[in-house]
Amino acid sequence: MPHQIAYKRLSRTDGHRRALLRNLATSFFKHEKIETTSTKAKEIGRLAERLITTAMRGDLASRRRVAAYLTEPAVVKKLVEQIAPGLKGRTGGYTRITKTRVRNGDAAELSLIELVR
């Protein structure tokens, strides 16, 4: 029984998992909600919470730290200038995960992850 595992491996290699999470996080901040499998949604939620907290500081170093993870400069700008200031009064819990349906092809449980406004 594996104890104290920091993250889900998602049946992928390290590079593939990192690329997948970077792209999903970028899409999440771009559209402010996405539908994906429940396991991926939980991992994106953890990641998004950290990125929003970093972006809330608003200084150049935090902007560069966020830009090092997200893949589109326009999304970095949106996160730092629009999303993070809008969530400034909250002490956490910036995302909401709602289970939506079961996918027909492989019976995977899908969830909607969205920003809480």
Secondary structure in CASP SS format (residue, H / E / C, confidence):
PFRMAT SS
TARGET T0000
AUTHOR 0000-0000-0000
METHOD secondary structure of the structure
MODEL  1
M C 1.00
P C 1.00
H C 1.00
Q C 1.00
I C 1.00
A C 1.00
Y C 1.00
K C 1.00
R C 1.00
L C 1.00
S C 1.00
R C 1.00
T C 1.00
D H 1.00
G H 1.00
H H 1.00
R H 1.00
R H 1.00
A H 1.00
L H 1.00
L H 1.00
R H 1.00
N H 1.00
L H 1.00
A H 1.00
T H 1.00
S H 1.00
F H 1.00
F H 1.00
K H 1.00
H H 1.00
E C 1.00
K E 1.00
I E 1.00
E E 1.00
T E 1.00
T E 1.00
S H 1.00
T H 1.00
K H 1.00
A H 1.00
K H 1.00
E H 1.00
I H 1.00
G H 1.00
R H 1.00
L H 1.00
A H 1.00
E H 1.00
R H 1.00
L H 1.00
I H 1.00
T H 1.00
T H 1.00
A H 1.00
M H 1.00
R C 1.00
G C 1.00
D C 1.00
L H 1.00
A H 1.00
S H 1.00
R H 1.00
R H 1.00
R H 1.00
V H 1.00
A H 1.00
A H 1.00
Y H 1.00
L C 1.00
T C 1.00
E C 1.00
P H 1.00
A H 1.00
V H 1.00
V H 1.00
K H 1.00
K H 1.00
L H 1.00
V H 1.00
E H 1.00
Q H 1.00
I H 1.00
A H 1.00
P H 1.00
G H 1.00
L C 1.00
K C 1.00
G C 1.00
R C 1.00
T C 1.00
G C 1.00
G C 1.00
Y C 1.00
T E 1.00
R E 1.00
I E 1.00
T E 1.00
K E 1.00
T E 1.00
R E 1.00
V E 1.00
R C 1.00
N C 1.00
G C 1.00
D C 1.00
A C 1.00
A C 1.00
E E 1.00
L E 1.00
S E 1.00
L E 1.00
I E 1.00
E E 1.00
L E 1.00
V C 1.00
R C 1.00
END
